[in-house]
Amino acid sequence: MAQTRELPQVMDQLGWDQVTPQNLSFLKAIGVDCLRVHVPPPFADGQEHTDEFKRIKGFIEQHGLQLAALHASGVPKDKIVYGKEGREEQLRNWCTVVRAIGAAGVPITGLTFQPIGHFRTAPTPGRGGARYSTFDMEEYRRNPREYPGRELSEDKLWESAEWFFKRVVPVAEEAGVRIALHPDDPPIPDPLGGAARIVTSLENYDRIYNAAPSPANAMLFCQGCFAEMGEDIYEAIAYAASAGRIAYVHFRDIRGTPYDFQEVFVDEGQNDMVRALETYRDNGFYGPFMMDHTPRMPEGFDSWHGHAYANGYIKALIKAVYRQ
């Protein structure tokens, strides 16, 4: 009889201070298998924090879950991104954090690489009175967000990205950690807030990968963001999964176009989520699937209700698709 592989894990996320018995018990109850926990920015102090990472990993395991990723998006790198004095110190701190993550036995970290964070316009109404996170470029242009002093050209941003990844990826590889890079959101090539954005396409991902080719230089494949790019989702999944580039997946969807979209519930987007999972499976991806986030629930309910719905939906799809 042919040996069957284990099913992919369902992942959810918590902030460092949210790792409590109550939250862990809830996530275990709704069928979550593993967690992504955010590294607090103060941990980038140049000190060794392996023991803290081991402690929280053990605490999570006591509640029947695994710690799959310690996400480092909050670890300071502004001087790195802007190529300013002090970037060498931030790089050293980054490398110290990555080594500690590996020493604690956690296989994944992650980040974004953008001068300014995610951009959205006013939320829009959705199913049952839920509120959808929305980006409308025309609305944004009527009232753009200003960030004086944070302007950055595309050439400078590429220079900074290549400088960083060439230095941090070898450290991650040695530590046994994969660095999962999340796309910009929205992943459009237009500068927003006066700063360029480069993690906006498969081609740009390839350029970042080729700056430091290694399994440690990985993708946080945010399926919602790839839909926002206007990519053919199934082709993008096949390309990235078959190359072994995906560390884990944000499994969500949108409705709309790159310049005008809503983030909707996992079952009502414009892409076929069953076909998407089949494409991951057929191209050898068996890593974690994470809901990322979900629409704001109607008044009287909170984000935990959204987590329960999205995770249950994802878990059922995984069982249906990966057992075929």
Secondary structure, DSSP 8 states (H G I E B T S, - for coil): ---------EEEEE-GGG--HHHHHHHHHTT--EEEEE--GGG-SSS--HHHHHHHHHHHHHTT-EEEEEE-TTS--HHHHHT-TTHHHHHHHHHHHHHHHHHTT--EEEE---SS----EEEEE-GGG-EEEEEEHHHHHHS----TT--B-HHHHHHHHHHHHHHHHHHHHHHT-EEEE---SS--SS-BTTB-----SHHHHHHHHHHS-STTEEEEEEHHHHHHTT--HHHHHHHHHHTT-EEEEE--EEEEETTEEEEE-TTSSSS-HHHHHHHHHHTT--S-EE-----B--TT--HHHHHHHHHHHHHHHHHHHHT-
